[in-house]
Amino acid sequence: MNNRLAIETFMRAPGALVDVRSPSEFAKAHWPGAVNLPLFDDEGRAEVGTLYKQKSRQQAIQRGLELVGPQLAAMGHKLQQIAQQGPGSLRIYCWRGGMRSGSVAWLASTLDIDVVVLEGGYKNFRRWVLGQFERPWPVQLLGGGTGSGKTDVLLALAQQGGAMVDLEGLANHRGSSFGGLGQPEQPSTEMFENELALALVALEGQAPLWLEAESVQIGRCRLPNGLWQQMQQAPVVVLERPQQERIDALVALYGAEAQGGLLEATQRLQRRLGPQRTQEATDSIRAGDLSSACAVILDYYDRCYSYELNRRSTPITRLPVEGLSASAVAHQLLQLKSA
């Protein structure tokens, strides 16, 4: 039977996603939500691939059969377990939608498991992902100095029915030198792109689409160029919150972090802070006076932010939010006319 589906159809089909690529391929990046059920381990994949390129397709297939044969029973059992987790067909993909996915699909079909294969494989999915960033999106940026609560406001906005993508949440990083503290390990940029593309498409048709005004680099994750260029041309709403409120918020956010991590993040800013202010900030951290340390560091961040904001040629709306909760600010944003 013809069980290969084009990506748009494959994406809409119900059922568990099964990635049959090797563990290292999967670890680098994969379709979000997929389960890894590798046909070959990393060594086996390399061996079969080398035979295919240097010897012949027939020899590669024969060696593949030798490697996979002893594992078929266990793989069949796992396929049945995955299939029982919910309705729909198993949706299987490999790198190009070739022999690996076809072989696992054959095994699933032999066990009377409904299965579909992604035409073109993960390579085709990546082409689709990158294409999403070239589409026009109704981007509206939320700006504001460090500690002004932008992420909390975006999350509150989503709870109130607004459309937003939490870029820092997808990147597991808050964007500053301190942004990785207390966060899970960051995904690869490729995995970040995969998550981001699906998040954007999930909001298709809604406007405006709120994003935080980020640098092109969020930790080690880089924003895709197509979306970044749209962000550069988007209007910005800037939250204006008093410095003391921002300091209090930052102390609450980072106060439980280990002193060593705070000191290391501060030292990374030494070239920009200068030796005197770096020493002042690190002395305050060692003394447990995070408020004073924040005041010193915010002075640097605020000057950088003001410089970048003044360079923008797009409309800027300043929104005073002194004393307001994230929920109250989100409510105000939803009352603004979409740009």
Protein Blocks (a to p, Z undefined) as FASTA:
>chain_A
ZZbdcfklmmmpgcddddfbdfklmmmpccehiacddfbdfklmmmmmmmmmmmcmklmm
mmmmmmmmmmmmmmmmmmmmmmmnpgcjdddddfkopmmmmmmmmmmmmnopacdddehi
jmlmmmmmmmmmmpccdddddeddehilmmmmmmmmmmnopacddfklmnopghiaklmg
opacdddfklmmmmmmmmmmmmgoiacdddddddfbehjbccdfklmmmmmmpccddddd
dfklmmmmmmmmmmmpcfklmmmmmmmmmmmnopmlmmmmmmmmmnopaklmmmmmmmmm
mmmmmmmmmmpcbdcddddfehiafklmmmmmmmpccZZ
